[in-house]
Amino acid sequence: MDPAPALYAIRIEGQLGATLLAAFPAMTARRDGADTVLTGLLDRSALFGLLAEIEALSLDLLEIRQLTPPHERTSRRVLEMSISDSTVAIIGTGNIGGILAADFAAGGQDFLLAGRDQAAAEKVASGLGGHAEVVSVDEAVDRAGVLVLALWLDDFRQLIARYGGRLAGKVIVDPSNPVGPDGAGGYKKVIGDSESSGLILAGLLPAGARLVKAFGTLSAPTLSAAARREPERAVLFYAADDDAAGDLVAGLIRVGGYEPVRVGGLDQAIRIEMYGDLHEYGALGRVVTRTEALAAI
């Protein structure tokens, strides 16, 4: 009988294209310099099978690292959400915050929920089967290690200014899109065309806080409708400079019913913001599968 699964990181020489990555559907891929790192939950049989596939494809294996020890009760959800032993909080109960709350709850994730209007937060939480604990914004900031800030750009800036050093050491998830009403029923970008809200916000955070750009590549209606698609899950792109923070948020993306695909560091965040080439309201223009996403990158 195989031991319980463990989390492995497997480094392969070169940047694998979409065709080769499709051979490893159970693994999360990221580019690290000139190499590709595959991360995933594997038991011994699955690990040997993956190594055999690497050899069959004539790929150069550089490193295998076991990131967590096997445990008899290990599950994908527990592993993903306990990598840093963090409590998750969503701050903001508008369209995106409410949809993420529903998606996380559907994936079995417990979390804190906060907003300026506590009655609105209570209303959202009431339909989530006990997975959401409504708290004040102050309490969410103090208790959570992962903060999903489902806020407009200006509100996001104000929260950083207010809490400052209290955000140090936390993973800050940024789904914001730097847009506002254009006066004609649509939206326009409220920062420079070549500027990224992700980079702007990362620059405002205190030392030790790690920003991950995620959950903003789809419109609110699509984010709700496309979760848990079968047989292939829809993709949510994300960008991160910190690998550990990125891996944690990739786990949250899976909990929310999507397949995570990393586009690179925060210098690539503009690509997954509104009007960017990988956004639903940009050149990509639609929901994509993992294979399609890797080809688009």
C-alpha positions as CSV (number, residue, x, y, z in Angstrom):
1,M,0.0,0.0,0.0
2,D,1.4,3.4,-1.0
3,P,2.2,6.0,1.7
4,A,-0.1,9.0,1.9
5,P,0.5,11.7,-0.8
6,A,3.0,14.5,-0.2
7,L,3.6,17.8,-2.0
8,Y,6.6,17.7,-4.4
9,A,8.3,20.4,-6.5
10,I,10.0,19.0,-9.6
11,R,12.4,21.2,-11.6
12,I,12.9,20.5,-15.3
13,E,15.4,22.2,-17.5
14,G,14.0,24.7,-20.0
15,Q,10.6,26.5,-20.3
16,L,8.1,23.8,-21.3
17,G,5.5,24.8,-23.9
18,A,1.8,24.1,-23.8
19,T,2.1,20.7,-25.5
20,L,4.6,19.3,-23.0
21,L,2.8,20.8,-20.0
22,A,-0.4,19.1,-21.1
23,A,1.4,15.8,-20.3
24,F,1.3,16.7,-16.6
25,P,-2.4,17.8,-16.0
26,A,-2.3,17.1,-12.2
27,M,0.6,19.5,-11.7
28,T,0.8,23.3,-11.3
29,A,3.6,24.7,-13.5
30,R,5.6,27.9,-13.1
31,R,8.6,29.3,-14.9
32,D,11.6,29.9,-12.7
33,G,14.4,31.6,-14.7
34,A,15.3,29.3,-17.6
35,D,13.6,26.3,-15.9
36,T,10.1,24.9,-15.3
37,V,8.9,23.9,-11.8
38,L,6.0,21.4,-11.5
39,T,4.3,21.3,-8.1
40,G,1.7,18.8,-7.0
41,L,0.3,16.3,-4.6
42,L,1.7,12.8,-5.4
43,D,1.7,9.4,-3.8
44,R,4.7,7.1,-4.6
45,S,3.0,5.5,-7.6
46,A,2.1,8.8,-9.1
47,L,5.6,10.2,-8.5
48,F,7.2,7.2,-10.3
49,G,4.7,7.6,-13.1
50,L,5.5,11.3,-13.5
51,L,9.3,10.6,-13.5
52,A,8.8,7.9,-16.2
53,E,6.8,10.4,-18.3
54,I,9.6,13.0,-17.9
55,E,12.1,10.4,-19.1
56,A,9.9,9.3,-22.0
57,L,9.6,12.9,-23.2
58,S,13.4,13.2,-23.0
59,L,13.2,16.1,-20.6
60,D,16.2,16.9,-18.3
61,L,15.2,16.5,-14.6
62,L,17.2,18.8,-12.4
63,E,15.7,18.5,-8.9
64,I,13.0,16.7,-6.9
65,R,12.0,18.3,-3.6
66,Q,9.4,17.0,-1.1
67,L,7.8,20.1,0.3
68,T,5.6,18.5,2.9
69,P,5.9,15.1,4.6
70,P,3.2,12.5,4.0
71,H,0.4,12.3,6.5
72,E,-2.3,9.7,6.8
73,R,-5.1,12.4,6.7
74,T,-3.5,14.6,4.0
75,S,-6.0,15.8,1.4
76,R,-5.7,18.3,-1.4
77,R,-7.8,21.0,0.3
78,V,-5.9,20.6,3.7
79,L,-2.5,20.7,2.0
80,E,-3.2,23.7,-0.1
81,M,-4.6,25.8,2.7
82,S,-2.2,24.8,5.4
83,I,1.1,25.4,3.6
84,S,1.7,28.6,5.7
85,D,-0.9,27.7,8.4
86,S,-2.8,30.9,7.5
87,T,-6.3,32.1,8.1
88,V,-8.0,33.5,5.0
89,A,-10.1,36.6,5.0
90,I,-12.1,38.4,2.3
91,I,-12.5,42.1,2.8
92,G,-15.2,43.5,0.6
93,T,-18.7,42.2,0.0
94,G,-19.5,43.7,-3.4
95,N,-19.8,41.7,-6.6
96,I,-16.3,40.2,-6.6
97,G,-16.1,39.7,-2.9
98,G,-19.5,38.1,-2.7
99,I,-18.8,35.7,-5.6
100,L,-15.4,34.7,-4.2
101,A,-17.1,34.0,-0.8
102,A,-19.6,31.7,-2.5
103,D,-16.9,30.0,-4.6
104,F,-14.6,29.4,-1.5
105,A,-17.5,28.1,0.5
106,A,-18.5,25.7,-2.3
107,G,-14.9,24.4,-2.2
108,G,-15.2,23.8,1.6
109,Q,-13.0,26.7,2.6
110,D,-13.6,28.4,5.9
111,F,-12.7,32.1,6.0
112,L,-13.3,35.5,7.6
113,L,-15.6,37.9,5.9
114,A,-15.5,41.7,6.5
115,G,-16.7,44.9,4.9
116,R,-17.7,48.4,5.8
117,D,-21.3,47.3,6.0
118,Q,-21.6,44.5,8.5
119,A,-25.2,43.9,7.7
120,A,-24.3,43.3,4.1
121,A,-21.5,40.9,5.2
122,E,-24.0,39.0,7.4
123,K,-26.4,38.7,4.5
124,V,-23.7,37.2,2.2
125,A,-22.5,34.8,5.0
126,S,-26.0,33.6,5.8
127,G,-26.1,31.5,2.6
128,L,-22.6,29.9,2.9
129,G,-23.3,27.0,5.2
130,G,-21.3,28.3,8.1
131,H,-18.0,28.6,6.1
132,A,-17.8,32.4,6.6
133,E,-17.3,34.1,10.0
134,V,-18.3,37.8,9.8
135,V,-15.8,40.1,11.6
136,S,-14.8,43.7,11.5
137,V,-12.1,44.8,9.0
138,D,-9.8,45.5,12.0
139,E,-10.2,41.9,13.2
140,A,-9.8,40.4,9.7
141,V,-6.5,42.3,9.3
142,D,-5.2,41.1,12.7
143,R,-6.3,37.5,12.4
144,A,-5.7,36.6,8.8
145,G,-2.5,35.6,7.1
146,V,-4.0,35.8,3.7
147,L,-6.1,38.9,2.9
148,V,-8.2,38.9,-0.3
149,L,-8.9,42.6,-0.8
150,A,-12.0,42.7,-3.1
151,L,-11.9,46.5,-3.2
152,W,-11.8,49.3,-5.8
153,L,-8.3,50.7,-6.3
154,D,-8.8,53.8,-4.2
155,D,-10.3,51.9,-1.4
156,F,-7.4,49.4,-1.6
157,R,-4.9,52.3,-1.3
158,Q,-6.8,53.7,1.7
159,L,-6.7,50.3,3.5
160,I,-3.0,50.1,3.0
161,A,-2.5,53.7,4.3
162,R,-4.7,52.9,7.3
163,Y,-3.2,49.6,8.4
164,G,0.4,50.1,7.2
165,G,2.8,47.9,9.3
166,R,-0.1,45.7,10.5
167,L,0.0,44.1,7.0
168,A,3.7,43.1,7.3
169,G,4.1,39.3,6.9
170,K,0.8,38.8,5.2
171,V,-0.1,37.6,1.7
172,I,-2.2,40.3,0.1
173,V,-4.4,39.1,-2.8
174,D,-5.3,41.8,-5.3
175,P,-8.2,41.2,-7.7
176,S,-8.5,45.0,-8.5
177,N,-8.9,46.4,-11.9
178,P,-7.8,50.1,-12.3
179,V,-11.0,51.3,-14.0
180,G,-13.9,53.7,-13.3
181,P,-17.0,54.9,-15.1
182,D,-16.4,56.7,-18.4
183,G,-19.6,58.7,-18.3
184,A,-21.0,56.9,-21.2
185,G,-22.1,53.7,-19.6
186,G,-18.8,52.0,-19.9
187,Y,-15.4,52.0,-18.1
188,K,-12.1,53.6,-18.6
189,K,-8.7,53.0,-17.1
190,V,-8.0,55.4,-14.2
191,I,-4.2,55.1,-14.3
192,G,-1.7,55.4,-17.2
193,D,-2.1,53.0,-20.1
194,S,1.2,51.4,-19.3
195,E,0.7,51.3,-15.5
196,S,-0.4,48.3,-13.4
197,S,-2.5,48.6,-10.3
198,G,-0.8,45.4,-9.0
199,L,2.6,47.1,-9.2
200,I,1.3,50.3,-7.7
201,L,-0.3,48.6,-4.7
202,A,2.7,46.3,-4.2
203,G,4.9,49.4,-3.9
204,L,2.7,50.8,-1.2
205,L,2.8,47.7,1.1
206,P,5.2,47.5,4.1
207,A,8.3,45.4,4.0
208,G,7.4,41.7,4.5
209,A,3.9,41.9,2.9
210,R,3.7,39.9,-0.3
211,L,1.2,40.8,-3.0
212,V,-0.3,38.3,-5.4
213,K,-2.4,39.5,-8.3
214,A,-5.3,37.1,-8.7
215,F,-9.1,36.6,-9.1
216,G,-9.5,39.7,-11.4
217,T,-9.1,38.3,-14.9
218,L,-12.8,37.5,-15.3
219,S,-15.9,39.8,-15.0
220,A,-18.1,39.1,-11.9
221,P,-20.8,37.3,-13.9
222,T,-18.3,35.1,-15.6
223,L,-16.4,34.4,-12.4
224,S,-19.6,33.1,-10.9
225,A,-20.8,31.1,-14.0
226,A,-17.4,29.5,-15.0
227,A,-16.5,28.0,-11.6
228,R,-16.1,24.2,-11.5
229,R,-16.5,23.6,-15.2
230,E,-16.3,20.0,-16.4
231,P,-14.5,18.1,-17.9
232,E,-11.8,20.8,-17.9
233,R,-11.8,23.6,-15.4
234,A,-11.6,27.2,-16.6
235,V,-8.3,29.1,-15.8
236,L,-7.7,32.0,-13.5
237,F,-4.3,33.6,-14.2
238,Y,-2.2,35.0,-11.3
239,A,1.1,36.8,-10.9
240,A,3.5,36.7,-8.0
241,D,7.0,37.7,-7.2
242,D,7.1,35.4,-4.1
243,D,6.9,31.7,-4.9
244,A,5.4,30.6,-1.6
245,A,2.8,33.2,-1.7
246,G,2.0,32.4,-5.3
247,D,1.6,28.7,-4.5
248,L,-0.7,29.4,-1.6
249,V,-2.9,31.6,-3.8
250,A,-2.9,28.9,-6.5
251,G,-4.4,26.6,-3.9
252,L,-7.1,29.2,-3.2
253,I,-7.8,29.4,-6.9
254,R,-8.4,25.6,-7.0
255,V,-10.6,25.8,-3.9
256,G,-12.6,28.4,-5.8
257,G,-13.2,26.0,-8.7
258,Y,-10.6,27.2,-11.2
259,E,-7.3,26.0,-12.6
260,P,-4.4,28.4,-11.7
261,V,-1.9,29.4,-14.3
262,R,0.9,31.7,-13.3
263,V,1.9,34.4,-15.9
264,G,5.1,35.3,-14.1
265,G,6.1,38.0,-11.6
266,L,4.2,41.2,-10.8
267,D,5.9,42.9,-13.8
268,Q,3.4,40.8,-15.8
269,A,0.3,41.8,-13.7
270,I,-0.8,44.4,-16.3
271,R,-1.5,41.5,-18.7
272,I,-4.2,40.1,-16.4
273,E,-5.8,43.4,-15.5
274,M,-8.7,44.9,-17.4
275,Y,-7.8,45.6,-21.1
276,G,-4.6,43.4,-20.7
277,D,-4.0,40.7,-23.3
278,L,-4.9,37.9,-20.9
279,H,-8.1,39.5,-19.5
280,E,-11.6,38.7,-20.4
281,Y,-12.0,42.3,-21.4
282,G,-8.8,42.4,-23.4
283,A,-7.2,40.6,-26.3
284,L,-8.0,37.2,-24.9
285,G,-11.7,38.0,-24.6
286,R,-13.0,34.7,-23.2
287,V,-12.7,31.9,-20.6
288,V,-9.9,29.5,-21.5
289,T,-8.7,26.0,-20.5
290,R,-5.2,25.2,-19.1
291,T,-3.9,24.2,-22.5
292,E,-5.3,27.4,-24.1
293,A,-3.9,29.5,-21.3
294,L,-0.4,28.1,-21.6
295,A,-0.5,28.7,-25.3
296,A,-1.6,32.3,-24.8
297,I,1.2,33.1,-22.3
